[in-house]
Amino acid sequence: MYNITVYKVNPISANIEQLPIKRDWMEDTNDRHAYNCFPVTLSNGLGWGISYPEDIVFKWNGISDYSPHNVQIISGHQYVYTERANASLSFKTGLTFVTNENLSILHMPVPNLFSDEFIPFTTLISTSFFKGELPSAVRIIKANKEIIIKANTPVVSIIPISLSNFQNSKIDLYNFNQIPPNIFNVSDGYSEAVYELNKQGKWSNFYRDATDHLGNKLGNHEVKTIRLETVKKYE
């Protein structure tokens, strides 16, 4: 568990809350079928979302150079600026993060929230010494179209990460003929059982329940629900 301190350094600032599980594209699947995929649904809540209380609307003319005038801000001027140029838009978060030396902040796209109009930059900020406002920006993809980021829609995900613990990690890769016996903890018939359930429009839940198709327990998930908090220390 990480305890992170965040200060609002500007009266006009972004909202910061745990990411919602809901995604519009998942709602649109048949019988909301996509929510049955445990790896996707669990990932949806991975991090705090940065959002804004008003719509932000902008338009890019398709030119990528050093000029800040290629992106027109139509509304939400107080939350964004174009000086980064190069087909990008910067956001004023109004938030400063404070962590210890063994913790950084990963700024990345919101998990499983897809857009063909823009994509957030993935960045790592050393918040143990960087006391400025958390930088945030997106690369614009769609040209000559008014792009709307609706109020209270997460723009990016913020995740604490220990790079010192991650440093020098390694993967030992073995060939298929070196696989030890019983490394695959599912018995014969697993794939067939999954296929038969899928044909009936059902979901197996074998992975969600960490069992094989016969109900035998294979292990445990590290967590089955990601719970994060944003505690307001002000009135």
N, C-alpha and C positions, 0 to 999 in steps of 0.2 A: 504494500500500500504506500502511495506517495502522498505527501501533504505539500501542496503548492500554494504559494502566496501570489495573488494577483491584485494589482492596484489600478483603479480607474484614474488615469492621469489627465483625462479630458472630460468635461461635462458631456460632450457628445462622444459616445463610445459604443462599441459593439456589444451585443448580448453574448453570454457564454453559458451554455447548458449542455448536459449530456445529449449526444446525438439520439434522435428518435429511431425506433425500429422501423417505422413505416416508410415505405418508398412508393411513389405513385405508380411506377411500372409494376411493382409487386401487387399492388391493389388491383391492377388491370388484368392480371393473369386469371385464368379460369378458376373460380372458387377460391381466389387468392392463394392459388396452389404454391406459389414461390415461397411463401412463408414456411412451408414444410421443410425447406432445405436448411437444416440446422447450421452448417458452416456459414451460409450467407446471412441468415437472420442474426446469429451471434455477432458477426462482424459489423453489422449495421450500427451497433451501439459502441463501437470502438473509438472512444475519444469524446472530447467536448467539441461541440459545434460553435463556430463563430457565425452569428447572423446579425441582421440589422432591423431596427423597428419600422423602417419605411422601405418602400420599393426603391430599387436602384435600377435606372434605365440608361443604357448607353449604346453607341453605334460606332463601329469601326469602318473606315473607308477602304480597307484592304491593303493600305500601304504600310510597310514595316520599315521605319527608319528612325532617326534620332528626334524627329519632330513630335512634340506632345499633342499636336493639333489633329492628328489622324484619328483620334478617338474623341467623339463628342459625348459629353455627359448631358443627358436629357433631364434626369431627375436624380435626387440623392447626392447632390454636389457636396454636401457636408461630410459624406462618408468616403468619398473616392477622389483620386487625382490621377492625372495622365502623364506626369513628368518622367516616369520610367520609360515612356515611349516604346518603340519596337513591338507594336501590337499587343501591349499589355495594359492592365488597369491595376492601380494600387489602391488598397483599402486602408482607411484610418481606423485602426482597431481601438485606439484610446486605452489600451491595456498594457501594463508592464508586468512581466512574470519574474518571480524571484525563486530560484531553486539553489540547492547546494551544488558543489563542483561535480558530483557524480551523477548529475541529472541534466538532461537537455530537453528541449521542446521540439518535437517533430511536427511540422506544419505540412499537411498533405491533403489531397482530395478527399472528400467525404466518401467513405466506403459505399460502393454500390449505388451511388447517386450519379447517374450518367448524364452527360451533356455533350451535344455536338456543336455548342456555341462557344464554350470557353472551358479551360481546365486550370485549376490552381497549380501554382508551382509547389514542388516538394522541397522543403528547406529544413535545415537543422539549426537551431539557435542555442548558443551557449548562455543560458539565462542565469548562470551563477555570477557572471560579471556584466553582461549586457543589460543595462538598466533603461534602455530606450523603449519606446512604444513597440510592441510586437509587430514586425513587418509582415505584410500579407499582400499577395498579388496573384493575378490570374493572367494566363496567356489567352488572348481572344482568337478563336478559330473561325467563326462565322462572320463574313464581311457583308457590309451593306444591308444590315438588318438591325432593327431595334431589339436589343437583348434586355430582357426583364428578369431581375432577381427579385422575387417577391419578398415582401416583408416577412421576417422571422424564418426564412428558409436558410438552412446552414450553407455557408459558402465554402468553408474549409473545416477540416478536423484537426484538433490539437491533441497530441499524445505525448506524455512524458516517457522518456526512454533513457536508459543508462548505457551510454556508449562505451564506458570503461568496462562494463560487464560484457558487452557485445564484442569488444576488441579481441582480436586473435582467436575468435571462434573458428572452428574448422568443421568441414564435412569429410568423413571417411567414405569414399566411394568404392564399392565392391562390384564385381561382375555377377551375372545371373547364376553362374555355376558355383558360386561361393555362398549361396544362401543357405543358412543353417536350417535344419528340420523345424517345422512348426512355427516359422517366423510369421506366417500368415495365420492369424488366429481365427480363421473361419473354416468350417468344415466343408466338404463337398456339398454342392447344392445351393450355396449361398447366392451366387449370381442368378441361378435359375429362379430362386424364390423371389428375389428382387424384381426380376423381369415379369414374373407372373402377377405380382401385385401391381406393377406399373401398368400392365395391360388392362387391369381392372380400374384404372384411374385412382389407385390407392398409393399411399406412401409407406415405405417399410418401417421407418423410424428405428432401424437397426443401429445406425450410427448414432442417432440422438440418444438412444437408450444404452449404447455401448454393449450390445449383445450380438450374437450370431443369429441366424434365422431360426434356430431351435430354442432361442431364449436363454442360451448360456451366456453368463456375464464374461466380457472380455477385458474389462478395465473400467476406468473412470475418467471423465472429462476433468480438466484442470478447473474450469468453472463452466456452468451452464447458462449463467446470466451475468452480464457485465453491469455492475452497479457503480455509478459515479455520482458525486455530489457537487453542487455549487452552493456554498454557504455564504449568504450575504452578511457581512459584518458591519452593516450600516443601516440606517433607517431612511 
